């Protein structure tokens, strides 16, 4: 068995992850005293010569001199591990972890030691602890995926191996592991694709694979010129290897080099038209480059190859949402939801799209589930409140607003929503304290000032109402509620000249708002200008009739859609 491999991994004909190079086994020692430092450097020189057995007594001597130095315990653990002394290695790594709990390298090698002793649960715990510290080191995704698979957790294994492939898509052993996972889960066509990719990569030019690794290292070191040079060299090679092109594009795209990634990904998709990964990776990259039509074509091809896959369906949904193609977005979101039923983001977006399509009844169940799954995200609460309000279910909207205020006590919008729903229920006075609190928490909340003004207007406090609407207008000069409120309040205050001026200033901002013309006609009547009053009144009736006709047409459309949905098998 090769040094560093798990005794359970004996699959022939595919490469296994290699042990880390001696020069990159962990943290450096910067604060050692003279003698311990000399011993430490002596040991690392022995590491470079692969003389790990000889390094053990050197590090043990250093450990006696500085027993609380975590770096010495770490390197001693590494030397013992490489010498197949697993129990002692584990003890040293445990001591290093105790002294330096945030050393990701120590946790990684703890996991490797447990792996080599077939202690899968302990290995998983070590790798997961490493993840909690941030970016994992070396091949942790792959090793954790293998550990999950040995435990029978194919879902988590799949997730880890897919993440590993994002980092090193040229690694044939990852494709092999992915194929095995697909086999175990009955996804036989996808398993075949990954076995084919494994074979193709094993036949790929090893020099090109080394260049991909060099480019990945150059990206990590921020050497853009070197990245571009390797990219151009690989892209210009003939004949082109489709797996190399796909790996090249994926690594570039993963690190934000979208323009440089597009051409190799397009070549890969052309050479492997039946490759899900090639089409999917190309589609995502083209989305980033602002090429929606080309992105849609590639993503649709990926979705045709794997109709139930979450990735292309969710990506197409996002594309359609940005283009306001709501019905198409809904269909893709439904497919994504079937693939990943407990994804709160998809549920929330699905609810939002149904609401945007004026189907609040369909939106509400998805939004309720999104809030239940991820109660720490305020956005689905707000959309759910809007859906209940659209459905005229103000009591449920109030309940959601109160729940949101409990979870997010410093968010002024939830205080506004409580006050707004109380007002919708006719409890205007009860709503005022919440409206006041909303602008205390968020002074720039236009809706809060509008709500205060509306409540004050209803109870006849015209001076206060006018001041509140003017505060809202100062924040947003085009705010419809504020402009409407100012006009209505001035009419109630019998300041008709000011009302006329305010309404005429507002009309260009919202030329199709009927209420402006209604209030304007009232002001002109009081000023005795019957001709202008009649003109404003006629415009009000015209716009009101258009609005009624639009609403009737919308109601008919929704009724037809609901009838069609109810007749589907």
Order of alpha helices (4+ residues) and beta strands (2+ residues): alpha-alpha-alpha-alpha-alpha-alpha-alpha-alpha-alpha-alpha-alpha-alpha-alpha-alpha-alpha-alpha-alpha-alpha-alpha-alpha-alpha-alpha-alpha-alpha-alpha-alpha-alpha-alpha-alpha-alpha
